[in-house]
């Protein structure tokens, strides 16, 4: 069997969903399909959540109505029989309205997973019903019942053994050649909805591939494959046809958006190749990530992460930054879910580059109990794999470099616009 994952860009329009049907109709193998929320639905549901948490329920319901209208426009074009989509989707929006009307926003992360997770449920209902209408038999699954996680809400980790037990009980390819489930979402052992982190649908596909012993996993994107840089930022990008698992982990850790960082481990553990294929040109090969490649990557790879913060800590009493201090600092960093991109220390200070997340201020407040805390915001972190002086000059020109680290192979530059 094989696993296909279709992201939000693939299901953002009726044409995209028709294209999914076209791609799926040519598959001969048993197939498990993982689908994300449609278009920018997750972003929109985060706005709904923000209103809800502020007890602005009318504003939350008005924003939810926009989300519902967006989906209704898609289903109106896809289905000649309007009752099909209405019966599949309307009850889900009714559930959301009930949650918003009666709920009290006390825990942001728990409510995030409870409300935002509906985006994937709604999109998979529409895709499943459309495939059925096209004569493509399939069974819809609710991953909130099957993918078991811990209770680390918004960034949950999958319990593989319990998930394997539930998933294998639900999937029987003798009864259906195609199954459809949601990316990004799961459930903890108490039955509360959880999510796996933004862009976590890739991770879902990898976990399903691992648990069902897939021959391969394919992620369908709106790009030709894995490129050496983001074409929206850097000109003259080049396709990388083959990468090793180690290559992919390094790129994901540095901030490459093409693959979710947690995706690689479940695949590497069972040597399952991961294909990144162009949704708009399904006959093209795209890129593959696997155990070994015929040629190493021989072109520079550039990754730019925006909205970065440089946080510098100095002891209040001018003491040294000792190992036990570092342990406590990074305990606070982990506690507040900060993503560290760069670290540099001296005898009496440590500087950390982190994402500017909603948890950052809480971490700074806690660190300020024992350290003088200063920071620079609105920074960019550029990682260059395969660095050389010409590329460094070209990509950092017009920027002030606040911090840099270089090895023989990789250069990292924390910068801001001059």
TAWO-V654986 format. One record per backbone hydrogen bond with DSSP energy under -1.0 kcal/mol. CO is the residue of the C=O (numbers start at 1). NH is the residue of the N-H. E is the energy in kcal/mol with one decimal. If there is no record, write none. Layout:
BEGIN
CO;NH;E / CO;NH;E
END
This chain:
BEGIN
1;215;-3.2 / 2;32;-2.2 / 3;218;-2.9 / 4;34;-3.1 / 5;220;-2.8 / 6;36;-2.1 / 7;10;-1.0 / 8;39;-2.1 / 13;17;-1.8 / 14;18;-2.4 / 15;19;-2.0 / 16;20;-1.8 / 17;21;-2.0 / 18;22;-2.0 / 19;23;-2.6 / 20;24;-3.0 / 21;25;-2.1 / 24;27;-1.7 / 30;2;-2.4 / 31;179;-2.1 / 32;4;-2.3 / 33;181;-2.9 / 34;6;-2.8 / 35;183;-2.2 / 38;41;-2.2 / 40;44;-2.2 / 41;45;-2.9 / 42;46;-1.8 / 43;47;-1.3 / 44;48;-2.0 / 45;49;-2.5 / 46;50;-2.2 / 47;51;-2.2 / 48;52;-2.4 / 49;53;-2.9 / 50;54;-1.2 / 51;56;-2.8 / 52;55;-1.9 / 55;57;-1.2 / 56;60;-2.1 / 57;61;-2.7 / 58;62;-2.2 / 59;63;-2.3 / 60;64;-2.3 / 61;65;-2.0 / 62;66;-1.3 / 63;67;-1.8 / 64;68;-2.7 / 65;69;-2.5 / 66;70;-2.2 / 67;71;-1.9 / 68;72;-2.4 / 69;73;-2.4 / 70;74;-1.4 / 71;75;-2.5 / 72;76;-2.6 / 73;77;-1.3 / 74;78;-1.8 / 75;79;-2.7 / 81;84;-1.5 / 82;86;-2.0 / 83;87;-2.5 / 84;88;-1.3 / 85;89;-3.0 / 86;90;-1.6 / 89;93;-1.6 / 90;94;-2.4 / 91;95;-2.0 / 92;96;-2.0 / 93;97;-2.5 / 94;98;-2.1 / 95;99;-2.3 / 96;100;-2.5 / 97;101;-2.5 / 98;102;-2.3 / 99;103;-2.2 / 104;106;-1.3 / 107;111;-2.5 / 108;112;-2.6 / 109;113;-2.0 / 110;114;-1.8 / 111;115;-2.7 / 112;116;-2.3 / 115;118;-1.6 / 116;119;-1.8 / 117;121;-1.2 / 118;122;-2.7 / 119;123;-2.0 / 120;124;-2.3 / 121;125;-1.7 / 122;126;-1.9 / 123;127;-2.4 / 124;128;-2.7 / 125;129;-2.3 / 126;130;-2.3 / 127;131;-2.5 / 128;132;-2.2 / 129;133;-2.1 / 130;134;-1.6 / 131;136;-3.0 / 132;135;-1.7 / 139;180;-2.6 / 142;145;-2.1 / 143;147;-2.2 / 147;187;-2.4 / 148;159;-3.3 / 151;153;-2.0 / 152;155;-2.0 / 157;150;-2.0 / 159;163;-2.1 / 160;164;-2.6 / 161;165;-2.0 / 162;166;-2.1 / 163;167;-3.0 / 164;168;-2.4 / 165;169;-1.2 / 166;170;-1.3 / 167;171;-1.8 / 172;175;-2.0 / 172;176;-1.5 / 177;31;-3.0 / 178;139;-1.8 / 179;33;-3.4 / 180;141;-3.0 / 181;35;-1.9 / 184;196;-2.1 / 186;194;-2.0 / 187;149;-3.0 / 188;191;-2.0 / 192;188;-2.3 / 194;186;-2.5 / 195;156;-2.8 / 197;200;-1.7 / 199;202;-1.2 / 200;204;-2.0 / 201;205;-2.3 / 202;206;-2.1 / 203;207;-2.6 / 204;208;-2.8 / 205;209;-2.4 / 206;210;-2.3 / 207;211;-2.9 / 208;212;-2.3 / 209;214;-2.8 / 216;3;-1.9 / 217;275;-3.1 / 218;5;-2.7 / 219;277;-2.3 / 220;7;-1.0 / 221;279;-3.7 / 226;240;-3.2 / 228;302;-3.1 / 230;233;-2.0 / 230;234;-2.9 / 238;228;-2.0 / 241;288;-1.9 / 243;290;-2.4 / 244;248;-2.3 / 245;249;-2.4 / 246;250;-2.3 / 247;251;-2.3 / 248;252;-2.7 / 249;253;-2.6 / 250;254;-1.7 / 251;256;-2.6 / 252;255;-1.1 / 260;263;-2.1 / 264;268;-3.0 / 265;269;-2.3 / 267;272;-2.4 / 268;271;-1.0 / 273;217;-2.1 / 274;289;-2.9 / 275;219;-3.4 / 276;287;-2.4 / 277;221;-2.8 / 281;284;-2.1 / 287;276;-2.7 / 288;243;-2.2 / 289;274;-2.5 / 290;245;-1.1 / 301;385;-2.9 / 303;383;-2.8 / 305;381;-2.8 / 307;356;-2.1 / 308;379;-2.1 / 309;354;-2.4 / 310;376;-1.8 / 311;352;-2.8 / 312;374;-2.2 / 313;350;-1.8 / 314;372;-4.0 / 315;318;-1.0 / 320;322;-1.1 / 322;326;-2.0 / 323;327;-2.1 / 324;328;-1.7 / 325;329;-2.6 / 326;330;-2.4 / 327;331;-1.3 / 328;332;-2.0 / 329;333;-2.1 / 330;334;-2.2 / 331;335;-2.3 / 332;336;-1.9 / 333;338;-2.4 / 334;337;-1.7 / 339;355;-1.3 / 342;353;-2.7 / 344;351;-3.7 / 347;321;-3.0 / 349;346;-3.1 / 350;313;-2.8 / 351;344;-2.4 / 352;311;-3.0 / 353;341;-3.2 / 353;342;-1.0 / 354;309;-2.8 / 355;357;-1.6 / 357;360;-1.3 / 359;363;-1.6 / 360;364;-2.5 / 361;365;-2.5 / 362;366;-2.0 / 363;367;-2.6 / 364;368;-2.0 / 366;369;-1.3 / 367;370;-1.7 / 367;371;-1.6 / 370;316;-1.3 / 372;314;-1.8 / 374;312;-3.0 / 376;310;-2.5 / 379;308;-2.4 / 380;415;-3.2 / 381;305;-2.6 / 382;413;-2.8 / 383;303;-2.4 / 384;411;-2.5 / 385;301;-2.7 / 388;392;-2.3 / 389;393;-2.4 / 390;394;-2.2 / 391;395;-2.6 / 392;396;-1.6 / 396;399;-1.6 / 398;418;-1.9 / 400;416;-1.6 / 403;414;-3.2 / 405;412;-2.8 / 409;386;-3.4 / 409;387;-1.3 / 410;407;-2.8 / 411;384;-3.2 / 412;405;-2.2 / 413;382;-3.0 / 414;402;-2.8 / 414;403;-1.3 / 415;380;-2.7 / 416;400;-3.0
END
